[in-house]
């Protein structure tokens, strides 16, 4: 396995070695949880790999993801080679979007990202509407996740903190939700203490983008979930 990164500044060989071990450790843990995982050099390798993984003319849909846009996945799915249930198509009304969300449960391939991946082989995802995590849990025949290697964290507590101090604030700013985190750059409870590890006190954040949190562990169906790690800082 060969690794390289494009993180703005080139890592020296010692930091490179540590990162390589971290990624290899995480991939091994995911595989032990029946989640197939592999490493791609940078985002330009994503769509060529999807071309290999996805059967022509198959059905597909996506969860909300900045990563998919940055990697060119949305344009790839719109290319005409697939039946794409496109939640981002222009002019869709609320009921039309709902029908796309429901259709996603029966597609051949569901593509999304994760908010964090632990070195123990867990995927951690936090959603507001929760159509993404619902489809990841059950329905689509294959779930393919495009995940930046900078989303790898040591454990679940670190995954929660990553969402509260990076992923959720960035998404809340993008969606103009007016939450505490849009004004402060972190959750009102960023410490992740055991009393409030995954959730705030009742009603604490009225405009939250963090309604539901899901931890994906050992999967019943081997290889249904595929994680493509990208050695580049992308998405939230």
Secondary structure, 3 states (H helix, E strand, C coil): CCCCCECCCCCCHHHHHHHHHHHHHHHHHHHHCCCEEEEECCHHHHHHHHHHHCCCCCEEEECCCHHHHHCCHHHHHCCCCCEEECCCCCCCCHHHHHHHHHHHHHCCEEEECCCEEECCCCEEEEECCCHHHHHHHCCCCEEEEEEEHHHEECCHHHHHHHHHHHHHHHHHHHCCCCCHHHHHCCCCCCCCCHHHCCCCCCCCCCCCCCCEEEEECCCCCCCCEEEEEECECCCC
